Every structure is written in C-alpha cells, then in structure tokens.
Amino acid sequence: MKILVTGAKGQLGYDIMNELARRNIEGIGVDIQEMDITDAEAVRRVITEAQVDAVIHCAAFTAVDAAEEKMELCRRINAGGTENIAVVCRDLDIKMMYISTDYVFDGQGERPWEPDDERHPLNAYGQAKYEGELAIEKYVKKFFTVRIAWVFGVNGKNFIQTMLRLGKERGEVSVVDDQIGSPTYTYDLARLLVDMIQTDKYGRYHATNEGLCSWYEYACEIFRQAGMDDVKVTPVDSETYGRMYPQAAKRPRNSRMSKEKLDQNGFRRLPSWQDALARYLEVIGKKG
C-alpha cells in the first residue's frame, strides 16, 4: 500500500509518517512547499503522479482564534483545500481520510457526541472543518472522517508545553474547569489511523485517548507527572477566564466524544490520557 500524507510536518502528520515507516508501508509526506492544497491543479498533479492508494489529510488552518478574523483564509484551506483533495480522490477512486474536530458540534450539554450527530459549529474554525466534512461526503465514497480533540505530540506546540513553560516562568496558572474532553496523543492516534486506512470500514469516527478531564484537571496531572507540585493551579470558569484572557473564538464546554464505533468495527481504542501523558513527558525529557 502507498499513502500520501498532507501536513506531514505537523504534530499528527509527523507521527503518521513514522508509523508508516515502522510498518514498512510507503508514505509520501507533503506540506505546503510540496503541495498547496488550495491550488486545485497542484493537488491533482501531485496526487496523480504519486500513484497512491489513499490520502490521509492532516493539513489544516488550526489557529482557532485567528480564524475569527481570517475566516476566508481558514475556509479556503479547511473547506476549499479539502474539497480539492476529495475531488481528485473521487476521480482516481482512492481512499481518503480527513482529520476533523469536535468543534463541528455546538459544545453544549453533557452527553458524549456520537459520530453521526447533527453538526452545529460554534466558531469559524469549526464551520470551516464542517464544510470540509461535507465536501468529503459529497465527493468520496471511500472516506473516513476522524474527529479528534485536545491534540498533543512531539512535533509542535500544545497545551502540555504551554503549561510546563508557564509553570516554570510564573509558578502559578489559572485554568478553565468547566470545559470537559479527552486529550489525544498523536503517537497513539497514528497507530489507529494506519490500522483504519488499511480497511474498508468507512464512515465517521471519534478518536481520542480514553478518559475524561477538564483543562484544570489536565493541568494538575501535567504538573504532578512532571514533578512540579509546587506550581499553584487555580480553577476558573469559562466566563472568568474570558475576562482574564479574552479569546476571539467560542470554546465548547462539552468535548466528550463517543468512541463505541471503534469497538463495533474492530479497532483498538487508544490508551488512557494519563498513560499517554506519561509517555509523552518521557519522550520530551520532562518526566518528574
């Protein structure tokens, strides 16, 4: 099997390329320098010449707050770029996997989101990713849409690194305690995605590490595992945090996502987020 990976230099793309190499599956990694996904002709040329069996599409505009002001750029990349890839995958009759987000939902309530729940994005980033989902569903028969949340990996910036830096610099942090979800370690996710792309069990899925937490609980566990127990972590609600640190984009209170569909289709779930955090801190040399 031969697989093209977009966004290969990002957190997830990096780990997917490594996972493919571990399994001796040929992977072709592209980033904007090799294939600008907003250029339909370039997309067609690169994918056609690569002669691949599948595309794992990780490339995206992910700056959630900036998307509120750069809405058209965000849509051009996340919706238009995804459509460009989807059209070529349809024409070549190859598989396409799209990495999406819990932000396609409105973030309300406490029930875990099911893969086929109605989508009502609450910000510009979520809207653009939703439009990307619609493009795949319109053009591609052999598609996987995999929604993830709270992502961290060795090849990029993430919440864990931010907490470690602020904890060291300030000795105290204030963290939201009323937004609930599950972290996702790209190393673990890459294994699942490579398993999945080799099957014909198409459709929408949710994939995060197991277990739920608030951002506050997440931060506390980061400092505990990093041996930084002296850092003071103060829980605050979303409204208070918004007054302290204004954010352009609304954030979901409910990022719980049901992963039962993974079980139903024979896929192995990811380990607990605490276990993933421990392994990540070990890799980056921050384990206490």
N, C-alpha and C positions, 0 to 999 in steps of 0.2 A: 504494500500500500504506500501511496505517496501523498503527503498532505502539505498544503500551503497554509501558513500561519500569518495572519496580519497582526500588526502591533507587536512584532517579535521582540522588540527591545523593552517592552513594558514588563510590569511585575508578572502578569499571568503568561504572556507570550514567551517570556524568558524560560519559565518553568515548563511550559508545554514543549518547547524545543528540546530541553534537556530530557524530558520524559520520553519523547520520541526517540532520541538518540540511545537512551538506555534500553529501549526495546528493539533497536535496530530497524526502526521504521524511518523511511526517508522523509525528512521535514525540510521544507523551503520557507525560511523566515523572511518576511518583508516588513519594512516600515515605510514611512513617508518618502524616504530617499529612493527606495526601490519601486514603490507603487503608491501614488497619491490616490486614495480611494475616492476622492471627489472628482477625479478625472476618469470618466467612463471609458474613454478609448484606451487609456493606460491600464485600467483594470482588465479590460478584455484582452489586451495584448499579453500582459504578464501571466494571467491565469491560463490562457490558451497555450502559450509557449511552454509553461511549466508542465503541462500534461499531468495534472494531479487527479486523484480520486476524490478528494474532499478539500474543503476550505474551513479552517477554524478561524472565525472572525473576532479578534480581540481588540482591534484598533478602535479608538473612540475618543471623543472630546469628553473628558471626565471632570473638568473643573466646574463643580456644581454651582457655586455662587457666581462665577464669571459667566456661566450660561445665561443668567438672567439679563445681562447686558449684551452678551454676544449671541443672542438667540438664533440669528440667521446662520452664523458660522457653526454653531452647535448642531443645528438641523441639517446643514449641508454635509457635515461629517457623519453624524449618527444616523440620520434618516437617509439622506441622498447617497452617501457613500455605501451604506448597507444595501440600498436598492441596486446600485451599480454592480455590486458583487452578486446579489441574488439573481439578477437578470442573466449574468454570464453562467452561473451555476445551473440555472434552468436550461439555457441553450446547450450546455455541454453535458447535461444530465448527470451532474455530480452532487455529492452530499455537501450541505452547508450547515455549520454550527455557528450560532450567534450568541455571544455572551451579553446578557441583558442584566436587569437590575430590579430590585424590589421597588424602586422609585416609579415603576409603571402603575403602582397601586396608590390609593389616596392616603395610606398610612393611618387609617382610623381603626378603632375597635381593638379587640384583643385576640380574636380568632386568627390562627395561622392562615396565611394566604395559600390557596390551592393554585396549582399551575394554570387551571382554566377559569379562574375567577375573572369577573369583569375588571377591566383596567381603566383607572381614572387617575392619571398622573397629577401630582400636586405641585410640580415646578417645571421649568423649561427643559432641564436635563431629562427628567422623566418623560416628558412629552416627546422629545426627540428620539429617545430609546424606544418608546412605544411605537412611534412611526416606523422605526427600523424593524420592529417585530411584525408590523402589518405588511411591510414590503416583503419580508421572507415568506409570510403566509400566502401572499398573493402570487409570488413567482415560483417558489421552490417546493417540490413535492417531497424531496428527501431532506427535510430540515430538522434541526434540533435547536430549540431556544432554551438556553440555560441561564436562569436568573441567579445572581449571586449578591452578596451584601458584605459590607464591613471588611473589605479586602486588605490583606497584608502579604508581603513577600519580600525576598531579599533584594530584588532589583527595582526598588522605587520607594517613594515616600509613603508613609502610612501612619495611622493613629499611634501604634506602639512606639515608633521612633519619635513622634512628637511628644508623647508622654515622658519618655526617657530623657529627652532634651530639656523639657520644661521642669521636670523634677530635679534635674541636676542644676539648672540655672536658678530656679526660684525657690525650690524646697517645698512648694505647695502649688496645687492646681484646683480649679473648680471644674466639675464635670457633670454633664446632664444625667439625671437619674430617672427620667420618665420616658425615655426612648428605648424600646426593647428590641433586640435582634440577636443575631449569631455572627461572630467573626468567620472569615473564610481565608484559610491559608492556601496560597496559590500552589504550593508544592503538593498538597493533598488533592486540591481540585484538579490539577493537571493529570494526575493518575486517573481520576474518574472520567475526565473528558476524553482521554485517549482510549479508555475502555469503551466509552459510549460511541465514539465516532466509527469504531470498527463493527458496529451492529446496524441493524435496520429498524431499531426501536425508536422511531422518530416521534417528534412532538415537543411539548413544553415541559420543562423540568425546573425544580428548585434544587440548588446545591450549596450548602454552607456546612461548616463544621457543626457537630452535634452540641446541643445545649443552648440555653438562652441566658442573656445577661443584659443589664443596662450599660450604657457607656461608663457610668460611675463604677459599677461592679467590675467591668473590664479593666478600667484604670487601676483599681485596687489590686487586682490579680497580677497585672503587669509589674507593679512596684514590689509586690510580695515575692514573685518569682525572680525578679532582678536583684533581690536583696536590698531594696531601697525602702525599708519600712519606716524610715524617718520622714519620708515625704508626706505632707498633710494633704489629704484628698477630701474636698468639700463637695457634697452632693447639692445640685441646684436643679430647679425645674426649668423647662424649656423657655418659659416667659422671662424668668430672671436671667438666664444665660443670654437670651436675645438682647436684653438691656445692657448687659455687661459687654458682650461681644456681638454687635449687630451682624446678621448674616442676610445676604440678599435673597437666598432661596429658602423656602419652607422645608423642614425636615420631617420625615414620617415618625410618628410616635410608635407605630406598630410595624416592625420589620420582621415579624415572625413569619416563617415560610414552611409550609408542609413539604416533607420530603418522602412521603409514603410512595409516591410514584416510582422512586428509585427502587424501593423494595419490590414493588409489583413487577418491575421489568428486569429484576435480577442483578441490579447494580449494587455494589458495596458502598454503604454510606461513609462519609468522612469521619475521622476520629473526633473526640471531644475538642472543643476550642481550647480548653486548658492544656490538653496534651499538645495540641498544635503550637500554642504559645510557648510552651517549654522547649520544644524542638527548635522553634524559630530563634528564641533567645540564645540557645546553644550555638546555633549556626553563626549568629552575628556577634558572638562573644560577650553577651550581656547577661548570661545566666548567673544568678546570685549563688 
